[in-house]
Amino acid sequence: MSAFIQYTLQGLATGGFYALAALGLAVIFGVMGVVNFSHGAMYMLGAVGSAVLLDVADVPFWGALVVVPVLLFLFGILVERLLVRWLLALDPLYNFLLTFGLTLLIVDLVKRRYGVSGLPYELPAGLEGRVTIGGLSLSSYQLFAAFFSVALCIAVWLLLTKTRIGMIVRASTEDAERTRALGINVGRWVTPVFGFGIALAGVAGVLAAPFRAITADMGSNFIIILFAVVVIGGLGSILGAVMAGFLVGLVEAYGQAYAPSYAQVLIFVLMAAVVLVRPAGLFGREEAS
Amino acid sequence: MRHTRMISLAAMVAGSGLVLTACGSSAGGGPAAASGKISDDKIVLAVLNDQSGVYKDLSGPNSVEAVKMAVEDWKAKHKDDAVSKNIEVVTADHQNKPDIANTKAQELYDRQKADIILDVPTSSAALAVATQAKTKKKVYINIGAGTTALTGAQCNKYTFHWAYDTYMLAKGTGGTLTKDGGKKWNVVYPDYAFGQDMTKSFEGQITAAGGAIGQKVPTPFPNDNFATYITKAAADKPDVIGTMHAGGDLINFVKQYNQAGISDQIKLAVGLMFITDIHSLGAEQFKGVTFTEAWYWNFDEQNRAWADKFQAKTKTRPSFAHAANYSAAFNYLEAVQEAGSDTGDDVVAKLEGKKINDFFLRNGEVRAADHRVIHDAYLAEVKPASEVKEEWDYEKIVATIPAAEAFKPVAESGCSM
């Protein structure tokens, strides 16, 4: 029994991280209708960025947690301005293919510059130990990452649903013409959303640096799990992404414990089952097409 | 609805990746030259390995450099009495895919007139090239791959295996650690051919040394979240946890193992590891990890001297694969010199049974019966960062496994040529 609770805790901790990692994907899709395949590459840039900052400028983990997302926010704005926006009017498939191409480019450039074996990174100071209660124990870092992720998810949700900025952003994407008629500069609000989503991928990358291999390929496998998370949660739904993040984390932990070879397959079985019963995902809105 | 459809499309695109189908023509090109001559008036050494993917750093372009060093040193040694002064080194990228390796091997042997192919990591690719070597009757010395099939069930007259194999790794790490008191093992392995083979080899050696594997935990490949696998493997408090993961998965595993808070009580043994792995993660993360090395650059003065020359060319320290590529290329040229010919059969005759002692092969011998090249192997432990005195000085050699014991006995190899 205590083993089961231990697995559950681990699943929830992983789930919080998945929720955050999928959040940017959900925001970009929910607001702009863009399926951003480059999310995994941006996540990788977040992790590689923190390792490089540490190496060349001695920026510690906590510094990277601020600097890297800002840099990726700017990079995201650049990508939106130069590339993504020109395809917004077309079928979403075009932007999907664009971001897929972008992924290949970014991954190969990082490989050229930093090789394939990965970069070193240590645990941040103060989070090396473990928190133990009774027979249960989690590493302090895992616990921190989970709580930090959930807090950030809630903040983003509040920002988009409860604030004026959030309202303008949502209105701009629901009906650009009418919003413009109300005197709001629509273009000004859409670009930052893309940057913001990319910055969130960057935060996930920085969080991943201390406990995952920092290689150019680290996002390639991860993006598939993230897609599973947003599909299960309901595309574009922030609450859905968070809930599905936890669900996937739990399924993976139980899978690892009780059916080791099938841990990853189970996630996609779950995804298939959800899509069969609720095609729009657990928290998605059915849209008339 | 449309969006769900898009996602499934997305998944399809992502899953399919870039599948390159290569259909190799198998038009046979036999050896061109008659015995006792240098074909095409030149000796061509081809390095076929991973120039851009996961094995790039541990072998890759720097192995090509190592082979070039061997050619230079060999020319300097023989000067005017060299059987040929015209020696070329060519290279190709097989991307670790057996179909590409197969096509590239044909291209190298036929069109680029390669007399020998070297390296070829990834077992499936290595076996594909062995088949080409056999068909074309040209020499092939494998370094990068681990499968014992190269000198076992699928051995042939033209194929040699120079540096290591899964038996050597299991014997060194599994056998030695068990004898030293680590009787109770749990093994976590990636669920594909390499991981399964390694687990089987380890089980054989651990059992033979009086230990046992309690849990065998398969994981998906590739995988980046090992938290619960580690908890599960540590639950019944084994003496040793063995991991058969490699590359990025190994780094994920070790990082998460360190955070599991068990590294003080349970020893971590790694099936296959290269010094480049330690370099990329940092010694502190790997400290105390035990694994088997085919060669270590800072083992003694002789190794160090070569490593210095290597560093002058590449700005990095060599892995055992780099050293082995040099040793194989140099000794191949020696055999060509002795034979006075680069024809496959003549060179094989000179290599078979040859006893070699160079900086890489200690107490080395090219076994005639199965072409396994045997030599001393080493049980290594990663030093904590505080004991690392210079860059790349990561390993402490805790035991030397004599050549005669390190490799699978001929009687068990199952090779008939």
Chai-1 contact restraints between the chains, C-beta under 6 A:
chainA,res_idxA,chainB,res_idxB,connection_type,confidence,min_distance_angstrom,max_distance_angstrom,comment,restraint_id
A,Y7,B,T228,contact,1.0,0.0,6.0,A-B,restraint_1
A,Q10,B,A227,contact,1.0,0.0,6.0,A-B,restraint_2
A,Q10,B,T228,contact,1.0,0.0,6.0,A-B,restraint_3
A,T14,B,N225,contact,1.0,0.0,6.0,A-B,restraint_4
A,V35,B,M6,contact,1.0,0.0,6.0,A-B,restraint_5
A,P92,B,M6,contact,1.0,0.0,6.0,A-B,restraint_6
A,G115,B,D57,contact,1.0,0.0,6.0,A-B,restraint_7
A,V116,B,V54,contact,1.0,0.0,6.0,A-B,restraint_8
A,V116,B,K56,contact,1.0,0.0,6.0,A-B,restraint_9
A,V116,B,D57,contact,1.0,0.0,6.0,A-B,restraint_10
A,S117,B,D57,contact,1.0,0.0,6.0,A-B,restraint_11
A,S117,B,T276,contact,1.0,0.0,6.0,A-B,restraint_12
A,S117,B,S280,contact,1.0,0.0,6.0,A-B,restraint_13
A,G118,B,I251,contact,1.0,0.0,6.0,A-B,restraint_14
A,G118,B,S280,contact,1.0,0.0,6.0,A-B,restraint_15
A,P120,B,L281,contact,1.0,0.0,6.0,A-B,restraint_16
A,P120,B,G282,contact,1.0,0.0,6.0,A-B,restraint_17
A,R130,B,G261,contact,1.0,0.0,6.0,A-B,restraint_18
A,S139,B,Q259,contact,1.0,0.0,6.0,A-B,restraint_19
A,F211,B,K255,contact,1.0,0.0,6.0,A-B,restraint_20
A,F211,B,Q256,contact,1.0,0.0,6.0,A-B,restraint_21
A,R212,B,D224,contact,1.0,0.0,6.0,A-B,restraint_22
A,R212,B,N252,contact,1.0,0.0,6.0,A-B,restraint_23
A,A213,B,G248,contact,1.0,0.0,6.0,A-B,restraint_24
A,A213,B,I251,contact,1.0,0.0,6.0,A-B,restraint_25
A,A213,B,N252,contact,1.0,0.0,6.0,A-B,restraint_26
A,T215,B,G248,contact,1.0,0.0,6.0,A-B,restraint_27
A,N221,B,P222,contact,1.0,0.0,6.0,A-B,restraint_28
A,I224,B,A14,contact,1.0,0.0,6.0,A-B,restraint_29
A,V231,B,I7,contact,1.0,0.0,6.0,A-B,restraint_30
A,L235,B,H3,contact,1.0,0.0,6.0,A-B,restraint_31
A,A253,B,T228,contact,1.0,0.0,6.0,A-B,restraint_32
A,Q256,B,T228,contact,1.0,0.0,6.0,A-B,restraint_33
A,Q256,B,Y229,contact,1.0,0.0,6.0,A-B,restraint_34
A,A257,B,T228,contact,1.0,0.0,6.0,A-B,restraint_35
A,A257,B,K232,contact,1.0,0.0,6.0,A-B,restraint_36
A,P260,B,V217,contact,1.0,0.0,6.0,A-B,restraint_37
A,P260,B,P218,contact,1.0,0.0,6.0,A-B,restraint_38
A,S261,B,D191,contact,1.0,0.0,6.0,A-B,restraint_39
A,S261,B,P218,contact,1.0,0.0,6.0,A-B,restraint_40
A,Q264,B,P220,contact,1.0,0.0,6.0,A-B,restraint_41
A,P279,B,M1,contact,1.0,0.0,6.0,A-B,restraint_42
A,P279,B,T4,contact,1.0,0.0,6.0,A-B,restraint_43
A,S289,B,M1,contact,1.0,0.0,6.0,A-B,restraint_44
A,S289,B,R2,contact,1.0,0.0,6.0,A-B,restraint_45
